[in-house]
Amino acid sequence: MENLIGALVAAPLLGAAVLLLGGKALDRIGHWLGTLLAGTSFVIGLILFADMLGRSGEHRAISTTLYSWVPVNSFQADVSFQLDQLSMTFVLLITGVGTLIHLYSVGYMEHDERRRRFFGYLNLFLAAMLLLVVADNYLLLYVGWEGVGLASYLLIGFWQHKPSAATAAKKAFIVNRVGDVGLSIAIMLMFTTFGTFAFTPVLASADKASEGTLTGIGLMLLLAACGKSAQVPLQSWLGDAMEGPTPVSALIHAATMVTAGVYLITRSGPIFNLAPDAQTAVVVVGTVTLLFGAIVGCAKDDIKKALAGSTMSQIGYMVLAAGLGPIGYVFAIMHLVTHGFFKAGLFLGAGSVMHGMNDEVDMRKYGALRKYMPITFVTFGLGYLAIIGFPGLSGYFSKDKIIEAAFAKGGTEGWIIGSCALLGAAITAFYMTRVMLMTFFGEKRWQPAPDADAAPSAEPAAEGHAAGEMPHPHESPWSMTVPMIVLAFGSVFAGFLFNLNDSFLKWLEPVTGHKEGDSPLSATTVTATTVTVMVIGVAVAWLVYGRKPVPVVAPKGSLLTRAARRDLLQDDFNHVAFVQTGSYLTRGLVYLDLKGVDGLVNGTAATVGGLSSRMRRLQNGYVRSYAVSMFGGAAVLVAATLLMRAVA
């Protein structure tokens, strides 16, 4: 079984190599080859999962070492894999949802002439993400971490002929590099403190390090998580990343890449447990982000960007839960998995709607689509019910547990973060109901297909969609609807199965640990309150968007609405704080270099040159000049001698 761990990573990595290097000869079968190898990795994951279930909880973890990577004295780095309950959960999510998205992409990218390359990038992403979660040390995790960043850059900017897509890819890459600096510093601190960066010895020896050192490591790990998981203050890239093809949004920005930060914090739990300041910072970041993303999602008319704000908010819930320590680790991962089902389904549903609407993304130009796209409507609707926490569906079980754990933190802090989590649940119900009403209900608001040159932010029109053509909504092909149906089943049943006899808690507890908090509110009270605020959010959305026609042109809106449309001015802040400041700093440094450093050097050279040119006049080559100077010198000496005698 240990040998199969490497095969998990090798299968999609082989697919990436073949598809990216194989040339146009593979164009006809490349998409199926990529899907087959993703499915192969999923099957291997199922075999390993079945084997793991056959062993007791304390003996389920297995590891294997392929070779010694960097053997330099005390600096020993191995390419080693570790598969335990936590990494297995991610393996099944990554490969299962990833395979479904590969299948969906077969239909979605059917008319793209670079489809083979797209599937090569998808396989590369799967390989990097799997390496990240099965690595047994932080250095190898860092390799997968950077591989995920590279693959996301390639996928977000896949349609690089669009300036907006190329810019979004660069933005995502640069912002993620800021977080990556935090991870690299954390790894350096680990090595200098513990002499290793392997998970087991580092986490086992965490109690021997000083609290200040652990706080520093924890804050740097949090910085890395903020970059990869789009948490405040490194969240600005996520909305722009919707410029990539919709399957990319489903794979990277719903189920896998943005969850890497949650994995990193949960995996490093013993460090955060001994660093309360760093743990508090995690809670603050998660709480702020869940509200930030929810508010942004309320004002977006672009269906994908509305879902991107939702993703930011839901990852905030996970980070909040992870910051609660052993009270919340299990629930953070539970919500991560259920979110992977319903958010991937929502993104794929959005792609299906766009497929039938001439690739239009503006929800104000949708309406009444439930009549024309029944499968998309039902599957999207189930994902909607799951994310708002409708009783009995997946989000109801996982998000309620996080809210309950937040109150269980105790004291004033518990009341604050618990109340914020409840407020986030109400806003989630509002903006997701808004998406449902604007897309599937109301009257038709369809508009002719825009000219691609006039709307560079829209995805390239599918074959047969000419500028000026009215949409003809229709259901998507089976390769797109089947993955949506499977994900809808996960949206409905996953939370119930995880909560049945506390099966998910018992599964993860040997790795993450768990303890019950002392909540001032009973579980029944929390559930009743959560359902109540959910109903309020739905009702408010119905009053605003359900009872009267939705205007095709967005109204001006309040000051908060206008700010939310601009992502709460996050890009404006970054421009002022970093772009302009950096520009002024660069200009100042250039001026200092030219006028200061170069001025000093050039001034010294000019002084020496001028003095030399004047001294050269004393050496003109004329004998008479030398004779005069000798006579003058002798006269001076004689005069000085006579003066000295007179004085004496």
Summary of the structure (lengths in Angstrom):
residues: 648
radius of gyration: 31.4
end to end distance: 108.6
largest distance: 124.5
contacts: 2387
relative contact order: 0.08
helix: 75%
strand: 4%
